[in-house]
Amino acid sequence: MKTNILIFVIFLFFLSVPVFGQTKSDAVNNNNIKYKYALGAGVGNTTGYGASFRFTPNKFGIQANFSPAYNKSNTQLSIGVTFLYTLIEAEKTSLYLYQGNNFNYRSYQYDYYYNSSRKTQKFNNGIGFGIEFIILKRVSFNIMGGYGFYDNFDRLSITGEAGLYYKF
């Protein structure tokens, strides 16, 4: 467990180191409109799944995913908050770092005869790199990969995330 915490702290340290690079001035970049908001759908173990909203006013951004599901014998909820940092931004692609946090709640009935039910609450946390592909002028596809802590920091494994967004 101490090794997992040490690895997590090292990842956070590298995430906090500022990255400097060449950027275009606003005068050169006038014909490329940067959209700050995006709505779509996202799926991932460490970022959450369901309806997704992104806000990226500059190099730093935030993403929120939300998915409630309810029926007579099952309640499921996924809430994800992800922090984004753009490393390289080009005309049709972008490379960024992400740090995802996902809370999963599930309550379900597992024995109908005795009317028994269970509840589980799990927190997943991950860090890695993502690539955004601009498919159309306002539509983007995002794919992310890295490492994640699962089941309340009990397991460390690789993770993959994806999203499809409409920008405005």
N, C-alpha and C positions, 0 to 999 in steps of 0.2 A: 504494500500500500504506500509506503514511504517513497518507493521508486516511482510510482505513478504520480504522486504529488510533485516530486522533483522534476519529472519530465514536463508536467503541466506548467510549473513555474518557469522553466527554461523557455517553453513556447511563448508564454506571456511576455517574457523579457525581450525576445526577438521581435514580437509584435509591437512593442513599444518603441523600438529603435526607429527614428525617423528615416525615411528614404527620400533622397533628393535625386532629381533627374532633370532632363531638359524638358521644358514645357513651352508650348506656343503662347505668344502673347495674344491678348484679346483682339488686337487689330488684325492679326493674321487669321484668327479663328472665327471671324464674323459669319462666314457662310456655313459653319457647322453649328447647328443649334444643339445645346446640351439640355436634355430634359431632366428635371429634378425628381419627378414622381413616376412611379410605375405600379400598375396593378396586374395581377396574374395569379398563377397557381405555382406552388412550390412543393417539393417533396424531399425529405431527408431525415435521417435519424437524429442528427444534431441540430438542424435548423428548424425542424417542425414540418408539418405538411398541411395542405389545404389552401384556402384563399390567402394570397400574399400581397403585401404592400411594401414598396421600397421608397426611401427618401434619400437622395444623394446630392446634397447641395454643392459639395466640393469633393475633395479626395476621400473624405470620411463620409460614411453613409450608414443607414440602419435599415433592416428588413424585419418585418413582422409577419408571421404565419399563424393562421388560426383555423381549426377544424373541429366543430362540435358534431357529434353523432349520438342520436338517442332513439331507442325503440323500447318496447315493453319490458325486455329483459336485459338490455345492454345500454350502458352509457359510456361514451368514449370522448375524450377531449385532448387535443394537442395544441399547445401554445408555444410558439418559438420566437425568439428575438435573436437576431444576428447582427453583428457589427462588421462593417466592410471598410477596407482601406484600398483605394486604387493605386496600384504600382505603375502601370503603363496603360495609357489610353490612346488608342489609335482610331482611325475613322470607322472601321468595321469590327474591331475587337478590343477587349480590355482585359488586363490581367490584374487580379486583386487578391488580397489576403482576406480571410474571413474568420470570425470567431462566433460559433453558433451555440445557442442555449435552447433546450427543448424540454418542456414539462409535459409528461403524458399521464393522464388519469383514466382509469378504466374501472368500471363497476359492472359486474355481470353475474347472472344467475347460472350456476353450473349444475345444480341438481333440482329439477322441476318437482320431483316427488316430495322432497323435504323442504322445498322452497329455500335452499341455501344459496348464498351469494358471496362473492369475493370482491375486494377492492384492491387495486394496485396503483401506486404512485411512483413514477420513475422520472429521474432527471438525467438528461444526456447533454454532454458538453463536447464541442469539437473545435479544431483549428486546422486551417489548411489554405490552399490556393484555389482560386476560381477563375474561369474564363467566360467572358460574355461575348456572344456572337450576335451582331446586329443582322437579323434576317431581312427585315424590311425597314423602312425609315423609322418607324415607331415600335417595331416588334423585336424583342431580343430573346435568345435562348441562353441560359446560364448553366454551366456544369461546374461542380466543385468537388474537390477531393482532399482528404487529409487524414488526420487521426482523431479519434473520438473516445471519450470516456462514456461508458454506458451503465445503465442500471445503478444510478446514484454512486458513480465512481468505482464500481466493482470490477469492470472490465475495460481494457484498453485495446482498441482495434482500429483498422482502417475504416473510413466512412466515405460515402458518396452522396451527393446532393444534386438536385436539378431544379430548374424553374423556367417558366415561359411567361414573359411580361409584355404588356402594352405600355409604352412610355408617353407621358404627357407633361 
